[in-house]
Amino acid sequence: MLDAIALGELLIDFATVDTDRDGYPTLAAHPGGAPGNFLAALHAYGCSGAMLGKVGADTFGDLLCTTLAQAGIRTEGIVRDPSVFTTLAFVTFGPGGERAFSFARKPGADTQLRFDELDLSLLDEARLLHFGSLSLTQEPVRSATQQAVAYAAAHGKLLSFDPNLRLPLWPDAEAAKTQILWGLRQADIVKISDDEVRFLWGCGPEEGAARLLADFGVRLAMVTCGPKGCLLQNAGAAVRVAAPRVLPVDTTGAGDIFGGSAVSRLLQLGRAPEALTEDELTAIGRQPVHAVPRRHLRHRPGGDRAAVYGGLSKNRHAMLAAHILWHNAFRSALSAALRRERYAASLHMPRYMKFPRAVHPAPGNCFMLRYFCPYGRRSGR
C-alpha cells in the first residue's frame, strides 16, 4: 500500500553559483521538479510514495530516476522516452534570494506524458494523488493529468493540488488562471501561496482560504505566507502557525517541501481533512515550519547567523528551516564544500550569512539539511 502518488514534472535545475565580469553565470545542476520535491519531503517524514512522469532516455533522465530510487521513492511509473530530452530549468537569484526562471521545455519530456503510459496499478495502491499546474500547461500531459485525476476521484483517492505558478511556462496569465482554477475544483487538499492567492483573486490569505472552502469544495486549505508563517483552514477550524526568522538564500523547492511535510502529517493522522481539529491543524502546520533547537546543532563553523537554503524570500513560499536534498550524487560535493567553509561562496552570498548548522541523515538515504538562524548569540527559538 502506498501513501501517495505524485504526477508531473521531473527536471534538472541549473542554479547560479557565480557570475563572471560580463554577467554570464556559472551554473550547477541539481535534481528538480515540484512533485519529486514533494515526495522527498513526504518520504523523509515516514510516508511511502511513487512518481508518475516522463524523462528523456538520456543522462539527466537516468540520473533523476536513480536519485528518486535512492531517496526511497518508487520509480516504475516513470517513462523514459528517447524522442525528447529531459526538461531543464535555469534559476538565477536576486540579492534577496528571489528567483528568476527560464526553461528548456519546447517540448520537454515531462510535457509528452500520455494517459495510456500511466501505470494505473500504482494509483490503485495509493491513498492520495498529488499534482500541480505544470502538468496542465500543454498537451498531451494536460489530458493525461485530467484523466488521472478523474480516475483517482472515481476510486475514492484523496486529491492534493499545488498551483506552483510559473508564468513563463504559460501562453499568458489568463491561460494559467483557467487551468489552476480547474485544479482547485478537483482538489480535497490545496497548498497555495499568498502570492498565488493574490494572482487569482486579488485578496489576502484569509479570504483566499474561505473561497477555496466555499466556492471550490476544498476540504483543507493551506496558505503559505512567507515571514508571517502559514494559515490552515477547514470547515471547522482555522489556525495560524508562525515562521522562524531567517535570512534568505534560495527558496527553490521550499514550497514543495512544505506541502510534502504537511501532507505526511495529515496521512499519519488518518483523519478526514474536514474533520481535523484546531490542535491537529496546528500540528500539521508546525511540521514543516520550525527551527532547529540549538542542542541538535552539529556543524558550527562559526558566525552567529545562518541562512536557510529553501528559506524566506520575496516569493514567500518558504518559511522553512528544513530543505530536503534528495540527490546522493551531489551529497559528497556539498559535504566537502561545507568542510571547506565555502558554502557561502557557492551560493554567491556574503560569508556571514551562510553557515548550515547541521546535517542530519533522513530515511531512504536522502539528507535533510536543517539550518538555524538566530538573531542573537543566545537565541535558541
N, C-alpha and C positions, 0 to 999 in steps of 0.2 A: 504494500500500500504506500503510495506517495502522498506527501503532504501538499505539494504544489507543483504545477507546471507553469513555465513562463514561455510565451510565444513572442518572437520578434527578432530584433537585430543583434547580431554579433559583429563586432568590428574592431579594428585596431585604432586606438587613439594615439596620434603623434602629438606630444606635448612639447612646448618650447622649453629648452633648458638654458639657452644662451642666444645672444643676438650679436652679429658682427657689426663693424663700423658702418656698413652700408644698409643695415636693417634686416639682413637675411637671418632667419632663425636657425639654430641647431635644434633638431627635434629628436626626442626619444620615444620609442614605440612601447605602448602598454596595451594590455587586453582591455576591451571596452564593449559597450552595449548595455543599455539600461536593464534588459531582462537578465543578463548574466550577472550584473552587479546585484540585482535584487535577489537572485538565487544564492549568491555567495554569502550575503548577509543572513539570509534565511537559514542556510546550512550551518553557518558559524554559531547560530543560536540553537542548534539541535534539531532542525527540521530537515526532511528529505525533499529533494527537488530534481526535476529533469527539464531539459531545454528542447523546444521545438523551433527550428530555424534553418537557415541555409547559409553556407560559406562556400567560397571557391575551392576547387581542388588545387590548392596552391600552398605555399609555405605558411602564409599567415592563417589560412583556414585550418591547416593541420595543427598549428601552434595553439589556436583558440580551442580546438577540441581537446587537445592534451591538457591545456590549462583547466578547463572545466572538469575534466575527469580527475585531475589531481586535487581539485577543490571538493571532490566528493559529489559532484553533480552528474547525473546520468546524461549520456550524450547520444544514445541510439536514435533519438529523434532529430538529430542534426543531419541535413542533407549536404553532400559535397558535390558541387556542380562544376564540371570542367569548362563550361561555356562562359562563365562570368568570374570576375575577380572578387575576392573578399572585400567588403566595404571598408573604406579608410576615412577617418576623421582627423582633422588638423585643428589643434586647440592652441590658441595664443592667449596670454594673460596680460591684463592691465595692472597698474600699480597697486590696486586693492585686491588682487586675486580674481577679479571678474574675468569671464571667459568670452572669447570670440571663436566661433566655429566656422569651418569650411569643410566640404565633404567631397570625396571621390565616390560618387554613387549614381552614375548615369550610364547603365544601371549598376548598382552594387548587388552582390549575391543575395543579400537579405530581401531585396525587393522582388526577387524572382521566385519566391516560395509559392507553390500551388497547393490547394487543399488536398488533392489526391496524393501529395507527397507526405502528408502528415501521418504520423503513427498514432492513430486514434486509440490504440490499446493503452498508451500512456495516459491519455485523458481519462479513460475508463478507470484507471488506478487512482487518480488524484482526487484530492478533496477540493482543490482550488485551482483556477486558471487565472494567471496574471498576464495582462497585455498593456501596451501603450500606444500612443498615437503614431509613432514612427512606422509601425506596420500598417498604417492606414493612408500613407502618403500617395501611393500609386498602386497600379495593378501589376502582377496578379496577387501580390501579397495582401492587398486590401480585401479582396474577395475571400482569400484563404482565412484571414483573421475573422471576418464576419461569419463565415460558415463554422469555424471552430468555436466561436463564442456561442452561436446558436446551438451547436452540438452539446457544449458543456452545460448550457442552461437547461436544455431538454433532459439531460441526465442528472440534474439536481446538484451541479457543482457550484461552489461559490465563485463569483467573478470579481477580480480585483483589477482596477484601472488606474494608470498614472498618465496624465496628459503629456508630460515631458515635452513641452512646447519647444520646437526648434524651427523657427520661421524660415531660415534659409532652405529648408527641405520642402517647402510648400510653394505652389504657384503664387499664392497670395494669402493674406491674413484671413480672408473670408473662407477659403477652402479649408484652412486649418481649423477654424472655429466650427465649421459644419461637421467635420469628422470627429473632433473632440467632443462635441455635444452628443453625437451618436454614441461614442464610447461611454459617456457618463450615463446615458439612458440604459445601458446594458448592465452596469456595474452594481454589485452589492457593496463593495468597499472602494473608496476613492482616496488616493493620496494626491493632493494638489497643492501647489504653492500659492502664496498670496499674490505673486506676480501673475500667475495664470488666472486666478480669480478676477483680478482687475482687467486682464485681457478679455475675458469672456463677458463680464457683466459690469465692469467699472465700479465695483464695490469692495468693501472690506471683508476680512475673513469670516466674521460672524454672519453677515448677510449671505455670503457665498455658501457657507455650510448649511444655512437654513434653506437656501434654494435647492441645494443638492438633495436634501431630505424631502422637501415638499414637492418640488417640481420634477425631479428625476427618479424618485423612488430609491435613492441610495440608502442603505441601511447603516453605514458607518462612514462619516466624512472625516478625513484627517487633513488639516490645512497647516502647512509649514510656513512659519512667519519670520524666518531669519533670526535676528537678535532678540525677537520677542517670543521665541520658542515655537510652540505649536498649539493648535486647537483641535480637539477631538469631540465629535458630537454624534449622538444617535437620537432615536425618538424619545429616550427617557432621561438623558443627561448630557451635559456639555462641560468639558474641563479644559483649562489652560495649563500647559506644562512649560516652565521657564527653561531657557537655554543657558549653558555656561558661557562666560565671557571669554572670547578667544580672539586671536589675531588671524586674519585671513591669509591663506597662501594659495590654495587651489580647491575649488568647490566641485571639481569633476567627480561625478558618481555619488556625491553625498546624499542627494535626494533619493536615489535608488536604494541606498543603504538604509536610509530612514524607513522607506517602505518595506523592505525585506525584514528589517529588525522588528518593526511594529506588527507586521502580519505573522511573523513567527510566534510572537507572544499571543496574538489572537487565536491562532491554531492550537497552541498549547492549552489555552483556557478551555477550549472545546465548547464555547457557548455561541449562540446566535448573535451576530453583530448588533442587532437592535435590542437585545436583552442585556447587554453589558451594563453594569452599574458604574457609578461615578468612580469608585475605587478601582475597578477593573480598567476603565478608560485611562485613568491616571497611570496605572501600571504599564499599559501598552505604550503610552506616550513617553514614559520615562525610560523605557528600554533603550531606544536609540539616542536619547537626549541626556547625556550625562558626562561628567568629567571624571577623570581617574583619580581616586584618592592617593595622596602622597605616599602612603605606606606601600602601594603597589608599584612605585616607580623603580625601575631597574637600570635604565640608561640615563645618566645625568652628566653629560659632558660639560655643563657649565651654563651660566646665564639664568636669569630669573623669569624669562619669558619664552614661551614656545608657541609655535604657530600650528594650526590644525590643518593637516592635509585632508581635504574634503571638508573644509571649515566654512566659516561665516563670510559672506560677501554680498555684493550688490544683487546677485541673482537670487539670494535669500532661500536657496534650497537647504543650506546647511547650517545647522546649529550643533553638529555632531562633534563629539570628542572621540569618535572612532571612525576609522576608514579601513575597509577590507581591501587588502591587496591579494588577489587570487591568482597570481602568476608566479609559480615557483621558479620559472626561468629567470625572472628579474630579481628574485629574492637575494641571491648571493651578492649581486652587484649593489643592491640597496644596502645590505648589511655592511659591505665594505665601505660604502660612502659614509655610513653613519660612524664607523670606526675611525675614519679619517677626518671626521667632523667637517665634511664638505657638503653636507646635505643642503645647507642654505644656498650654496653656490649652484647646486644642481637645480634648484627652484628659482634661481635668479632673484633671490631675496636677501636683504641685509642679514648678516650673521646673527645679530642679537635677536632676530625674530623667529628662529627656526627650530630649535632642538627638539626632536621627538624624544619623549622621556621614557618610553618603554616599548619593548617588542614582546608580545605575548603569543605563543602558539595557540591556534584555534583548531577546532575539529576539522578533519578532512584535509590535512596538510596545507591549509591556507593560513595566512598570517593576518592577525588583526594588529594594526599599529594604533596604539592609543596615545594621545597627546594630552598634556596638561598645561594650561596657560594661566598661571597665577598672575595677578596684577600687583601683588606684594610678595615679599620674600617668604612670609609665613602663611600666606593664604592657601588653605587646603580645600576650598569649596569650589 
